[in-house]
């Protein structure tokens, strides 16, 4: 398989609805390696309406320390980050720099799961300007953005990047065709597995990537990989 950078994972133990403990985290890491993935981002969910940033960072550090030796021993490159849920409670905080992909101004953003309206766009724009962060829209394949070119253009004008979950390549012909179209047009900036556990949401990487390569999209995969490395400063 071509080199792959997984920009969206829930591997950190006991952080969210991802890995339930260190043992499952290690199983997820080893499954990544089995699929030839050696570069990952650790992006647990952050909900501002549930806890202050400081509490989240303390929990994340404790969780990371539990598996950092496992990552290092397996020679995996990694960055800490978070999947930040876009909500009004975000604006009660002073900074989200430490929730961005480490050493960057890029922040993975989860949009509310409802039709994207003006107030959502205004909130995203406010977040970007107020905290000087560039949004990376998580799993674009789950939102209106995926099939709305005009909406994607508006998000681009705000400086947003788009992350695609590889799950889309197992969700039917129409979604797969649309995802391939976005890849061909250079509209996808980051790829990810969004893996959570070893049961229902295992890492799903090598099969779709190899299928894309066999279908002649190896240059697109390479291009996304190289841009991701550069943008996220690996």
Backbone torsions as a table, in degrees:
resi	resn	phi	psi	omega
1	UNK	NA	149.2	175.3
2	UNK	-65.6	156.3	175.0
3	UNK	-55.2	141.8	-175.5
4	UNK	-137.5	134.2	175.2
5	UNK	-109.7	112.6	179.5
6	UNK	-87.0	107.6	-173.4
7	UNK	-91.0	2.7	-174.9
8	UNK	-148.8	104.0	179.9
9	UNK	-140.8	160.9	175.1
10	UNK	-127.1	57.9	-175.3
11	UNK	-86.6	-29.6	-177.4
12	UNK	-59.7	131.4	-174.4
13	UNK	-74.2	142.2	172.0
14	UNK	60.6	27.2	-179.3
15	UNK	-97.5	-38.4	-173.5
16	UNK	-154.9	-141.9	177.7
17	UNK	-88.3	16.8	176.8
18	UNK	-89.5	-139.7	-176.2
19	UNK	-52.3	128.9	-174.6
20	UNK	-81.6	-21.3	179.8
21	UNK	-160.5	178.1	-177.1
22	UNK	-62.1	-37.5	-179.5
23	UNK	-60.1	-43.7	179.3
24	UNK	-69.6	-35.4	175.3
25	UNK	-57.6	-46.6	-179.9
26	UNK	-63.9	-39.2	177.4
27	UNK	-62.1	-40.5	177.9
28	UNK	-65.2	-42.2	178.6
29	UNK	-61.6	-45.9	-178.7
30	UNK	-66.7	-33.4	176.3
31	UNK	-67.5	-37.3	174.4
32	UNK	-58.2	-48.1	-179.4
33	UNK	-63.0	-38.3	178.6
34	UNK	-60.0	-29.8	178.6
35	UNK	-96.1	17.2	175.0
36	UNK	64.4	31.6	176.2
37	UNK	-102.3	121.5	-175.6
38	UNK	-121.2	2.7	-178.0
39	UNK	-134.4	120.0	-173.9
40	UNK	-140.4	157.3	171.7
41	UNK	-113.7	137.8	-177.5
42	UNK	-101.5	105.6	-168.2
43	UNK	-128.2	72.1	178.0
44	UNK	-66.9	155.7	178.6
45	UNK	-63.3	138.7	169.1
46	UNK	-125.4	125.0	177.8
47	UNK	-118.6	112.7	-176.0
48	UNK	-64.7	-25.0	-179.3
49	UNK	-79.7	-5.5	179.8
50	UNK	-101.7	-33.6	-175.4
51	UNK	-160.4	154.5	174.5
52	UNK	-68.0	157.8	179.1
53	UNK	-56.7	-41.0	-176.4
54	UNK	-60.8	-40.3	177.7
55	UNK	-64.2	-44.3	179.7
56	UNK	-60.7	-45.8	-178.4
57	UNK	-63.4	-37.4	177.6
58	UNK	-64.9	-43.9	178.2
59	UNK	-65.4	-40.7	-178.5
60	UNK	-64.7	-40.7	180.0
61	UNK	-64.1	-42.8	178.7
62	UNK	-62.9	-42.4	179.0
63	UNK	-65.1	-43.7	179.5
64	UNK	-62.8	-42.8	-179.6
65	UNK	-60.6	-28.4	-179.4
66	UNK	-67.1	-26.0	-176.0
67	UNK	-123.4	1.7	-175.4
68	UNK	-62.0	-36.3	177.6
69	UNK	-66.8	-36.9	177.3
70	UNK	-62.9	-40.3	177.4
71	UNK	-66.4	-46.7	-177.8
72	UNK	-65.7	-41.9	-179.4
73	UNK	-63.6	-26.9	180.0
74	UNK	-94.8	4.6	177.5
75	UNK	57.0	45.5	177.0
76	UNK	-97.7	132.5	173.1
77	UNK	-83.5	139.4	-175.7
78	UNK	-150.7	160.1	172.1
79	UNK	-137.4	146.0	173.4
80	UNK	-87.0	148.4	176.2
81	UNK	-162.8	-152.8	177.1
82	UNK	-163.2	155.7	171.0
83	UNK	-102.8	102.9	-171.0
84	UNK	-90.3	121.5	178.7
85	UNK	-79.2	127.7	-178.2
86	UNK	-77.0	114.4	-179.8
87	UNK	-154.5	164.5	-175.6
88	UNK	-66.2	-27.0	-179.5
89	UNK	-65.2	-16.9	177.7
90	UNK	-57.1	-34.2	-171.0
91	UNK	-81.2	7.4	172.4
92	UNK	-87.4	-0.9	-176.0
93	UNK	-113.2	159.3	-175.2
94	UNK	-88.7	-31.0	-174.0
95	UNK	-155.5	148.2	174.3
96	UNK	-128.3	20.5	-177.9
97	UNK	-55.9	-40.6	-176.6
98	UNK	-77.1	-6.0	174.7
99	UNK	-96.0	-11.1	174.9
100	UNK	-70.3	163.4	171.5
101	UNK	-54.4	126.6	-171.2
102	UNK	-53.3	137.7	-179.9
103	UNK	71.3	15.5	178.4
104	UNK	-133.9	174.7	172.6
105	UNK	-109.0	25.1	-177.7
106	UNK	-100.7	127.6	-178.3
107	UNK	-124.6	127.6	178.0
108	UNK	-76.2	122.4	-174.2
109	UNK	-117.5	129.0	172.5
110	UNK	-98.4	121.8	178.1
111	UNK	-82.9	156.5	173.3
112	UNK	-60.5	144.2	-178.1
113	UNK	-86.5	72.6	175.3
114	UNK	-154.1	167.6	179.1
115	UNK	-53.4	136.9	-177.9
116	UNK	-76.9	118.4	-179.7
117	UNK	-116.9	177.1	-174.9
118	UNK	-59.1	-38.0	-176.8
119	UNK	-66.7	-31.1	175.5
120	UNK	-67.2	-43.6	179.2
121	UNK	-64.7	-42.3	178.7
122	UNK	-63.3	-38.9	178.5
123	UNK	-66.2	-40.4	178.6
124	UNK	-65.2	-42.2	179.1
125	UNK	-64.7	-40.3	177.2
126	UNK	-63.3	-43.6	178.3
127	UNK	-58.1	-47.3	-178.3
128	UNK	-61.6	-45.2	-176.6
129	UNK	-74.2	-43.3	-175.7
130	UNK	-67.5	-35.6	-175.7
131	UNK	-108.1	4.1	178.2
132	UNK	52.9	50.3	179.2
133	UNK	-127.0	146.3	177.3
134	UNK	-98.1	119.8	-177.5
135	UNK	-71.7	136.8	167.3
136	UNK	-109.2	110.7	-175.8
137	UNK	-75.6	116.0	-177.0
138	UNK	-69.5	147.2	176.8
139	UNK	31.8	68.2	-179.5
140	UNK	-55.8	-25.8	-177.6
141	UNK	-66.3	-8.6	-178.8
142	UNK	-99.3	-0.7	-174.1
143	UNK	-119.6	170.8	174.2
144	UNK	-54.4	-31.8	-178.5
145	UNK	-52.3	-33.5	-173.4
146	UNK	-60.5	-34.7	-176.8
147	UNK	-116.8	5.3	-176.6
148	UNK	-115.9	98.1	-176.6
149	UNK	-62.7	-40.0	-179.2
150	UNK	-64.1	-39.4	178.9
151	UNK	-68.0	-40.9	177.5
152	UNK	-61.2	-40.1	179.0
153	UNK	-61.0	-41.9	179.0
154	UNK	-63.9	-40.4	177.5
155	UNK	-65.8	-39.2	177.6
156	UNK	-60.9	-40.7	180.0
157	UNK	-63.8	-22.5	174.8
158	UNK	-83.9	-5.9	-179.8
159	UNK	92.8	15.8	-178.0
160	UNK	-78.2	152.4	170.5
161	UNK	-110.3	162.2	-178.2
162	UNK	-122.5	132.0	176.8
163	UNK	-113.2	131.9	-179.0
164	UNK	-109.8	133.5	173.4
165	UNK	-84.4	135.8	179.8
166	UNK	-68.3	-12.2	175.5
167	UNK	-55.6	-26.7	-175.9
168	UNK	-59.8	-25.2	-177.4
169	UNK	-81.1	3.3	174.2
170	UNK	-120.8	14.8	-172.9
171	UNK	-109.3	20.2	176.0
172	UNK	110.7	161.5	-172.6
173	UNK	-61.4	-46.0	-174.6
174	UNK	-65.3	-44.4	178.9
175	UNK	-65.9	-40.8	178.6
176	UNK	-62.1	-44.5	-179.9
177	UNK	-63.3	-40.7	179.2
178	UNK	-66.0	-41.2	179.2
179	UNK	-62.4	-42.4	179.0
180	UNK	-63.4	-39.1	178.1
181	UNK	-61.1	-43.1	178.5
182	UNK	-65.8	-38.2	176.1
183	UNK	-61.7	-47.4	-179.0
184	UNK	-61.0	-35.6	-177.2
185	UNK	-86.4	3.3	178.0
186	UNK	71.7	24.5	-177.3
187	UNK	-89.4	-9.1	179.9
188	UNK	-101.4	125.2	-177.6
189	UNK	-96.8	-34.1	-175.6
190	UNK	-138.9	148.2	175.1
191	UNK	-117.1	152.5	179.0
192	UNK	-157.8	161.4	177.5
193	UNK	-93.6	-28.0	-174.4
194	UNK	55.6	35.3	-178.2
195	UNK	-68.1	144.8	-178.0
196	UNK	-124.1	-36.5	-173.0
197	UNK	-157.4	-178.5	-178.7
198	UNK	-100.4	13.7	-179.5
199	UNK	-110.9	-85.3	-174.6
200	UNK	-87.9	-18.7	-175.0
201	UNK	-134.0	58.8	178.1
202	UNK	-72.2	161.5	171.7
203	UNK	-56.5	127.9	-179.1
204	UNK	-127.1	90.6	-169.8
205	UNK	-130.9	-58.7	-170.5
206	UNK	-63.2	-39.6	-178.3
207	UNK	-62.1	-54.1	179.8
208	UNK	-65.5	-37.2	179.9
209	UNK	-64.9	-45.2	179.4
210	UNK	-65.1	-35.4	176.5
211	UNK	-64.0	-41.6	177.6
212	UNK	-63.6	-40.6	179.1
213	UNK	-63.1	-45.9	179.9
214	UNK	-63.8	-24.4	179.7
215	UNK	-89.3	2.9	174.9
216	UNK	94.0	17.5	-178.7
217	UNK	-106.5	28.1	-179.8
218	UNK	-63.7	-36.4	179.5
219	UNK	-64.3	-38.9	178.5
220	UNK	-65.3	-41.8	178.7
221	UNK	-64.1	-44.2	178.7
222	UNK	-61.7	-42.8	-178.2
223	UNK	-63.3	-44.0	178.2
224	UNK	-63.2	-42.4	179.7
225	UNK	-59.7	-49.3	-176.9
226	UNK	-66.3	-39.9	177.9
227	UNK	-66.4	-38.2	180.0
228	UNK	-63.8	-44.7	178.1
229	UNK	-57.0	-46.0	-177.9
230	UNK	-68.3	-47.1	-176.3
231	UNK	-65.3	-39.5	-178.0
232	UNK	-91.9	4.0	171.8
233	UNK	60.4	48.0	172.6
234	UNK	-80.4	NA	NA
